Amino acid sequence: MSSRVRRLCAGFGTSFLAFALTANAQPSPADQFGDLFAAVQEGHVFEDGKTFADAVPRRAPDAIMAEYAAKPPTSPTDLRYFVLDNFTVPGVNDKPLPPLREHIRTLWPQLSRDAVTPPPASSAIALPSPYVVPGGRFREIYYWDSYFTMLGLVADGRDDLVEGMIDDFASLIERFGHIPNGTRTYYLSRSQPPFFALMLDLSKQTDGTVRARRLAALRKEHAYWMAGESCARAAKACERVVRMPDGSVLNRYWDDRDTPRDESFAEDRATAKASARPAAEVYRDLRAGAESGWDFSSRWLSDPQDLATIRTTRVVPVDLNALMWAMEKRIEKGCKQAGDQPCTREFFQRAAARKGAIDRYMWQSRQRRFADWLLDESTPGSVQSSATLFPLFVGMASPAQTTAIAATTRRALLGEGGIRTTILRTGQQWDAPNGWAPLQWVALEGLHRGGQDALAKDVAARWLGTVNCTYLETGKMLEKYDVEERRAGGGGEYPLQDGFGWTNGVTAAILERYPALVPGTTLRTCAPTSGSEQ
């Protein structure tokens, strides 16, 4: 009797011994894989116990068990990766997957939509040109998602869709004065992080009339964000404008309505009921949190563990103000090209004043980060988040600030699988351990712009590894990821979505920039390695 059979006999008793010695006996999966089989089944790695029993080993069982004995997986995630790397599991990884970049190219037609004229009484808003949706429950175009989706469309030569989506957004500004959160009537009372100016950087349009129309739309969007400027007073806010203690002007997120969101009606009423504040205040802050795109995050909470303490409208966000600076610089450039000197002077001054205010109130030199500003406390916020990278991304950070933030990124924000959203675990989806495609691009582009090329490439490689590992396991591109365990992300008020527009876009753009980082086709390197992110 072989030593392996004796070991299995010891584990399974004399009944197995009698069976194993029968001349025509065929070993079952439990016989062949002993401790590994027990760990998978008792750990419920797969929902149905029959799934692993029907799996087919990809190499000799003795080789699999030797590796398992030499280096046993230390977590459920490690165990699942080990199994998927060594077995073909029915319904999980039994269908061959195309390479990641090829898969993304097949998704663009699936996520593209023709110009829409909604039926009567529909909540959908009409658009004149074809566009791309994120996927899953997100059936309409979304504002800031679209910029990151466009990055991939440019990389894959779909300039037609890029130009069409820019025209769609210009049309929305012309009709409504701003780009709504998404193209539904229930989103009209708010916008999202203002990326229209950066979308224009992706355009190859040279027609002067079209460019003039888009510049006019950009100026109209700026007027929307600055509509509260005349009513904001010292250290006070009005609509989306905040007057800082020294009289300078910055922006905050705000929603024109103070009722539960249509798309999260029951959830918002439950949150308001759990708060001691007036319900209308809570609803406004929840809506403003949705306008931020970070819905929801400890950035907006006075108690990071309690959504009912949300106070978005009392926070002056660094990322929003960096994007507003980028908008003002592009308006300045566009007006200069058009020969409009008064406009050129106005927006040069606006951008300079905004940068000065951001440096005074948000730059924390000792902590080596940009911070949100808390209106009620008149202090910088304590939550460390990847929003600190937005000034690098738009090009307004100084060389010293860039060097400092690069160090902070390495120390606090860089997880094994990419950039953490914040360093706090709260159960909210825009907190640790989640990482999101747009924030990876903001980080690596900002670091690259600031000359931190090695760190930028490291961020790209880690993120590609996470996306690829999850793709190999699930066959899907996901909305968000756990960048500490390199798996699907969690948290938030709705189930995890796949599709997924901005993940596709950022992944394609990274592969276009760093072609040598094309990920492999094995899960063998997917399991996290403790401490490797530092």
C-alpha positions in Angstrom: 0.0 0.0 0.0 1.4 3.4 -0.9 2.1 6.0 1.8 -0.5 8.3 0.2 -3.2 5.7 0.5 -2.1 4.9 4.1 -2.5 8.6 5.0 -5.9 8.8 3.4 -6.9 5.6 5.3 -5.9 7.2 8.6 -8.2 10.1 7.8 -11.2 8.2 6.6 -11.2 5.0 8.6 -11.4 1.2 7.9 -14.4 1.5 5.7 -12.3 3.4 3.2 -9.5 0.8 3.5 -11.8 -2.0 2.6 -13.1 -0.1 -0.4 -9.7 1.0 -1.6 -8.4 -2.5 -1.6 -11.2 -3.8 -3.8 -9.7 -4.7 -7.1 -11.9 -2.6 -9.4 -12.4 0.4 -7.1 -12.2 3.9 -8.6 -11.2 6.6 -6.2 -13.8 9.4 -5.7 -12.7 13.1 -5.5 -12.8 12.8 -1.7 -10.5 9.8 -1.9 -8.0 11.6 -4.2 -8.0 15.0 -2.7 -8.5 14.3 1.0 -7.8 17.4 3.1 -8.2 19.7 0.2 -11.6 18.3 -0.7 -12.7 18.6 2.9 -11.5 22.2 3.2 -13.3 23.2 0.0 -16.6 21.5 0.9 -16.7 22.5 4.6 -15.6 26.0 3.7 -18.5 26.3 1.2 -16.2 27.6 -1.5 -19.0 26.8 -3.9 -22.6 27.1 -3.0 -23.5 23.6 -4.2 -21.4 20.8 -2.8 -21.8 18.9 -6.1 -19.9 21.6 -8.0 -16.4 20.7 -6.7 -17.3 17.0 -6.7 -17.7 17.3 -10.5 -14.6 19.4 -11.0 -11.8 18.1 -13.3 -8.2 18.4 -12.2 -5.9 20.2 -14.6 -2.8 18.2 -13.7 -2.0 15.1 -11.8 -3.7 14.8 -8.4 -0.4 14.0 -6.7 1.1 17.2 -8.0 -1.9 19.2 -6.9 -1.8 17.7 -3.4 2.0 18.2 -3.1 1.6 21.9 -3.8 -1.3 22.1 -1.4 0.7 20.4 1.4 3.8 22.5 0.8 1.9 25.8 0.8 -1.6 25.5 2.1 -3.9 28.4 1.4 -4.3 30.7 4.4 -7.7 32.3 3.7 -11.0 31.4 1.9 -9.9 33.7 -1.0 -6.6 31.9 -1.3 -8.3 28.6 -1.3 -10.7 29.6 -4.0 -7.9 30.8 -6.2 -6.0 27.6 -5.6 -9.0 25.5 -6.7 -9.7 27.6 -9.8 -6.1 27.5 -10.8 -5.9 23.7 -10.5 -9.4 22.5 -11.5 -11.9 23.1 -14.2 -15.0 23.8 -12.2 -18.4 23.4 -14.0 -20.3 26.6 -14.3 -17.4 28.7 -12.9 -14.3 28.5 -15.1 -15.2 25.8 -17.6 -15.6 28.1 -20.6 -12.5 29.5 -22.2 -12.2 33.3 -21.8 -10.8 35.6 -24.4 -7.9 37.9 -23.3 -9.0 40.9 -21.2 -8.5 43.5 -23.9 -10.4 41.5 -26.5 -13.3 40.9 -24.0 -13.6 44.7 -23.4 -13.9 45.3 -27.1 -16.8 42.9 -27.3 -18.5 44.8 -24.5 -18.7 48.1 -26.2 -21.5 47.1 -28.6 -23.4 45.5 -25.7 -23.3 48.7 -23.7 -23.9 51.1 -26.6 -27.4 52.6 -27.0 -28.9 54.5 -29.9 -30.2 58.0 -29.7 -33.3 57.9 -27.5 -36.7 59.5 -27.7 -38.5 58.4 -24.5 -42.1 57.2 -24.6 -44.7 59.5 -22.9 -44.5 59.7 -19.1 -41.2 57.8 -19.0 -38.5 59.0 -16.6 -35.9 58.8 -19.4 -34.5 62.0 -20.9 -34.0 62.3 -24.7 -30.5 62.3 -26.2 -29.6 63.1 -29.8 -26.6 60.8 -30.3 -25.6 57.2 -29.5 -23.9 56.7 -26.1 -22.5 54.0 -23.7 -24.1 53.0 -20.4 -22.3 51.6 -17.4 -24.3 48.3 -17.3 -26.4 46.4 -14.9 -29.0 48.5 -13.1 -27.5 51.6 -14.7 -29.5 51.7 -18.0 -28.9 55.3 -18.9 -25.9 57.5 -19.4 -24.2 58.9 -16.3 -22.1 62.0 -16.1 -18.7 61.3 -14.5 -18.8 57.6 -15.4 -18.7 58.6 -19.0 -15.3 60.3 -18.9 -13.6 57.1 -17.8 -15.6 55.1 -20.3 -14.5 57.5 -23.0 -10.8 56.8 -22.2 -11.3 53.2 -23.3 -13.4 54.2 -26.3 -10.4 56.4 -27.4 -8.0 53.6 -26.9 -10.2 51.3 -29.0 -10.7 53.7 -31.8 -14.3 54.5 -31.1 -14.0 58.3 -31.6 -17.5 58.3 -33.1 -19.0 57.4 -29.7 -16.8 59.9 -27.9 -17.9 62.8 -30.1 -21.5 61.6 -29.8 -21.5 61.5 -26.0 -19.9 65.0 -25.9 -22.7 66.3 -28.0 -25.2 64.5 -25.8 -23.8 66.3 -22.7 -23.7 69.7 -24.5 -27.3 69.1 -25.4 -28.2 68.5 -21.7 -26.4 71.7 -20.7 -28.3 73.7 -23.3 -31.6 72.3 -22.2 -31.2 72.1 -18.4 -28.3 74.4 -17.6 -26.2 71.5 -16.4 -25.4 67.8 -16.9 -27.6 65.8 -14.6 -26.4 62.9 -12.5 -27.9 60.6 -15.2 -30.5 60.9 -17.9 -33.6 60.4 -15.8 -36.0 63.1 -14.7 -35.3 62.2 -11.0 -31.7 63.1 -11.5 -32.3 66.6 -12.8 -32.0 68.3 -9.4 -28.3 67.5 -9.2 -25.2 67.0 -11.3 -22.0 64.9 -10.7 -18.3 65.6 -10.5 -17.8 68.1 -13.4 -15.7 66.2 -16.0 -17.2 67.9 -19.2 -14.1 70.1 -19.5 -11.8 67.1 -19.5 -14.1 65.2 -21.9 -13.4 68.0 -24.4 -9.7 67.2 -24.1 -10.5 63.8 -25.6 -12.2 65.3 -28.7 -10.6 65.4 -32.1 -13.2 67.8 -33.4 -11.7 70.7 -35.3 -14.8 72.4 -36.7 -14.9 76.0 -35.3 -18.7 76.1 -34.9 -18.8 72.9 -33.0 -16.0 74.0 -30.7 -17.7 77.4 -30.1 -20.9 75.6 -29.1 -19.0 73.3 -26.7 -17.2 76.3 -25.1 -20.5 78.0 -24.6 -21.9 74.9 -23.0 -18.8 74.7 -20.7 -19.3 78.3 -19.6 -23.0 77.6 -18.9 -22.0 74.6 -16.8 -19.6 76.8 -14.8 -22.4 79.3 -14.2 -24.6 76.5 -12.8 -21.9 75.5 -10.3 -21.3 79.2 -9.4 -25.0 80.2 -9.2 -24.8 80.7 -5.4 -21.8 83.1 -5.6 -23.9 86.2 -5.2 -25.7 85.0 -2.0 -22.8 83.3 -0.3 -21.5 85.3 2.6 -18.3 85.1 4.7 -17.8 81.6 6.0 -21.3 80.7 4.7 -22.6 78.7 1.7 -25.3 79.2 -0.8 -26.3 76.5 -3.2 -23.1 75.0 -4.5 -20.8 77.9 -3.5 -19.0 78.3 -0.3 -17.5 81.7 0.9 -14.4 80.8 2.9 -13.4 82.9 6.0 -11.1 85.1 4.0 -13.7 85.8 1.4 -12.4 83.4 -1.3 -14.8 81.2 -3.1 -14.9 77.4 -3.3 -17.6 74.8 -4.1 -19.5 72.1 -2.4 -22.0 69.4 -3.5 -25.7 70.3 -3.2 -29.0 69.0 -4.5 -31.9 71.4 -5.3 -34.4 69.1 -3.6 -34.7 67.9 0.0 -36.9 64.8 -0.4 -36.0 61.1 -0.6 -34.4 60.1 -3.9 -36.8 58.4 -6.2 -34.3 55.6 -6.9 -33.5 55.0 -3.2 -36.8 56.1 -1.6 -37.2 53.5 1.1 -33.5 53.6 2.0 -33.5 57.4 2.4 -36.6 57.4 4.6 -35.0 54.7 6.8 -31.8 56.8 7.1 -33.7 59.9 8.0 -35.7 58.1 10.5 -32.5 56.9 12.2 -31.2 60.5 12.5 -32.0 63.1 15.1 -31.9 65.8 12.5 -34.8 67.2 10.4 -35.6 64.7 7.7 -35.2 67.4 5.0 -31.6 68.0 6.0 -30.8 64.3 5.8 -32.4 64.0 2.4 -30.4 66.9 1.1 -27.2 65.5 2.3 -27.9 62.1 0.9 -28.7 63.7 -2.4 -25.5 65.8 -2.3 -23.6 62.6 -1.5 -25.1 61.1 -4.7 -24.0 64.2 -6.6 -20.4 63.7 -5.4 -20.3 60.2 -7.0 -19.0 58.9 -3.7 -22.3 57.6 -2.5 -21.5 56.9 0.2 -18.2 57.5 2.1 -16.9 58.3 5.5 -15.8 61.6 3.9 -19.4 62.8 4.3 -20.1 61.3 7.8 -19.5 62.9 11.2 -19.6 59.3 12.6 -17.8 57.2 10.0 -19.8 54.1 11.0 -23.3 55.8 10.8 -24.8 56.9 7.6 -27.5 58.8 9.5 -24.8 61.3 10.4 -24.3 62.3 6.8 -23.3 66.0 6.3 -22.2 66.3 2.7 -23.3 69.9 2.3 -21.1 70.9 5.2 -17.9 69.6 3.5 -15.8 71.5 0.9 -14.4 68.6 -1.2 -10.9 68.8 -2.6 -11.7 66.7 -5.7 -14.6 68.9 -6.7 -12.6 72.1 -6.4 -9.7 70.6 -8.4 -12.1 69.8 -11.2 -13.6 73.3 -11.0 -10.0 74.7 -11.4 -9.6 72.5 -14.4 -12.8 73.8 -15.9 -11.8 77.4 -15.3 -8.4 76.8 -17.0 -10.0 75.3 -20.0 -12.5 78.1 -20.3 -9.6 80.6 -20.1 -7.8 78.7 -22.9 -10.9 78.5 -25.0 -11.7 82.2 -24.6 -8.1 83.1 -25.5 -8.3 81.1 -28.7 -11.6 82.8 -29.5 -10.0 86.3 -28.9 -12.4 87.0 -26.0 -10.1 89.0 -23.7 -12.5 89.9 -20.9 -13.4 86.2 -20.6 -9.7 85.2 -20.7 -8.9 87.6 -17.8 -11.9 86.6 -15.7 -11.1 82.9 -15.8 -7.4 83.4 -15.4 -8.2 85.3 -12.2 -10.8 82.7 -11.1 -8.4 79.8 -11.5 -5.6 81.6 -9.7 -7.9 82.5 -6.8 -9.2 79.0 -6.5 -5.8 77.5 -6.5 -4.7 79.9 -3.7 -7.8 79.0 -1.6 -7.2 75.3 -2.1 -3.6 75.7 -1.0 -4.6 77.8 2.0 -7.4 75.6 3.3 -6.9 72.1 2.0 -3.1 71.5 1.7 -1.8 69.9 4.9 1.9 69.9 4.6 2.7 68.0 7.8 0.3 65.2 6.9 1.5 65.3 3.2 -2.0 65.4 1.7 -4.9 67.5 0.5 -7.9 67.4 2.8 -11.5 68.2 2.5 -12.5 71.3 4.5 -15.2 71.0 7.2 -17.4 74.0 7.4 -18.9 73.5 10.9 -15.5 72.8 12.5 -13.5 75.3 10.3 -10.8 72.6 10.1 -9.5 70.1 7.5 -11.2 66.7 7.6 -9.4 63.8 9.1 -10.4 61.1 6.6 -7.5 60.2 4.3 -8.8 59.4 0.9 -7.7 59.1 -2.7 -9.4 62.4 -3.4 -6.0 63.8 -2.3 -4.7 62.8 -5.8 -7.1 65.0 -7.8 -4.9 68.2 -7.6 -2.1 66.1 -9.2 -4.5 64.7 -11.8 -5.6 68.1 -13.0 -2.1 69.5 -12.9 -2.4 72.1 -10.1 -0.2 70.5 -7.5 3.4 71.9 -7.0 6.4 69.6 -7.4 6.8 69.5 -3.6 3.1 68.7 -3.1 3.4 65.9 -5.7 6.4 64.4 -4.0 4.6 64.5 -0.6 1.4 62.9 -1.9 3.4 60.2 -3.7 4.8 59.2 -0.3 1.4 59.3 1.3 0.0 57.1 -1.5 2.7 54.5 -1.0 2.2 54.5 2.8 -1.5 54.7 3.2 -3.5 54.3 -0.1 -1.7 51.7 -2.1 -3.2 48.2 -1.5 -2.0 45.0 -3.0 -4.6 45.3 -5.8 -4.7 49.1 -6.4 -5.5 52.4 -4.7 -7.8 52.3 -1.7 -10.7 54.7 -1.7 -10.2 55.6 1.9 -8.3 53.9 4.7 -11.5 53.3 6.9 -13.6 50.2 6.9 -17.2 51.3 7.3 -19.3 49.1 5.1 -19.9 52.0 2.7 -18.9 51.2 -0.8 -16.6 54.3 -1.2 -14.4 53.3 1.7 -11.8 50.6 2.3 -11.2 47.9 1.1 -12.8 49.0 -2.1 -11.0 50.4 -5.1 -12.7 52.0 -8.1 -11.6 52.3 -11.7 -11.9 56.2 -11.9 -9.7 56.6 -8.8 -7.0 54.3 -10.2 -6.8 56.5 -13.3 -6.8 59.7 -11.3 -4.0 58.3 -9.2 -1.8 56.9 -12.0 -2.4 59.9 -14.4 -1.7 62.4 -11.6 1.5 60.6 -10.5 2.6 60.3 -14.1 2.0 64.0 -14.7 4.0 64.8 -11.6 7.0 62.7 -12.7 6.3 59.8 -10.4 6.4 57.3 -13.2 7.5 54.2 -11.3 4.7 54.6 -8.8 2.1 55.3 -11.5 3.1 52.1 -13.3 3.0 50.2 -10.0 -0.6 51.4 -9.5 -1.5 50.3 -13.0 0.0 46.8 -12.6 -1.7 46.2 -9.3 -5.1 47.3 -10.6 -4.7 45.2 -13.8 -3.9 42.2 -11.6 -7.1 42.7 -9.6 -9.3 43.2 -12.6 -7.8 40.2 -14.4 -8.0 37.8 -11.4 -11.7 38.6 -11.0 -12.3 38.3 -14.7 -10.7 34.9 -14.8 -12.8 33.8 -11.8 -16.1 35.3 -12.9 -15.9 36.2 -16.6 -17.1 39.7 -15.8 -15.9 43.3 -15.5 -17.2 44.7 -12.2 -18.2 48.1 -10.9 -15.8 48.0 -7.9 -13.2 45.7 -6.4 -11.7 44.8 -3.0 -8.1 45.9 -3.6 -6.8 44.2 -0.5 -8.1 40.7 -1.3 -8.2 41.1 -5.1 -11.8 40.1 -5.5 -15.2 41.6 -6.1 -16.0 44.7 -4.0 -18.8 45.0 -1.6 -20.9 47.4 0.6 -23.3 50.1 -0.5 -27.1 50.2 -0.9 -27.4 48.0 -4.0 -25.9 44.7 -5.3 -22.6 44.6 -7.1 -23.0 45.5 -10.8 -21.2 44.1 -13.8 -20.8 45.5 -17.3 -19.0 47.8 -16.6 -18.4 51.0 -18.4 -15.7 52.8 -16.4 -13.8 49.6 -15.5 -13.7 48.7 -19.2 -12.6 52.2 -20.1 -9.8 52.5 -17.5 -8.5 49.0 -18.1 -8.3 49.6 -21.9 -6.6 52.9 -21.4 -4.0 51.3 -19.0 -3.3 48.5 -21.4 -2.9 51.1 -24.2 -0.4 53.1 -22.1 1.4 50.1 -20.6 1.2 47.3 -23.2 3.9 45.3 -21.4 1.5 44.9 -18.5 -0.9 42.6 -20.4 -2.0 40.2 -17.6 -1.5 36.5 -17.8 -4.1 33.7 -18.0 -3.6 32.0 -14.6 -5.0 32.6 -11.2 -1.9 31.2 -9.6 -0.6 34.7 -8.8 -3.9 36.2 -7.7 -4.0 35.3 -4.0 -2.9 38.3 -1.8 0.5 38.3 -0.1 0.4 39.7 3.3 2.3 43.0 3.7 3.3 43.3 0.1 1.5 46.6 -0.4 3.9 48.6 1.7 
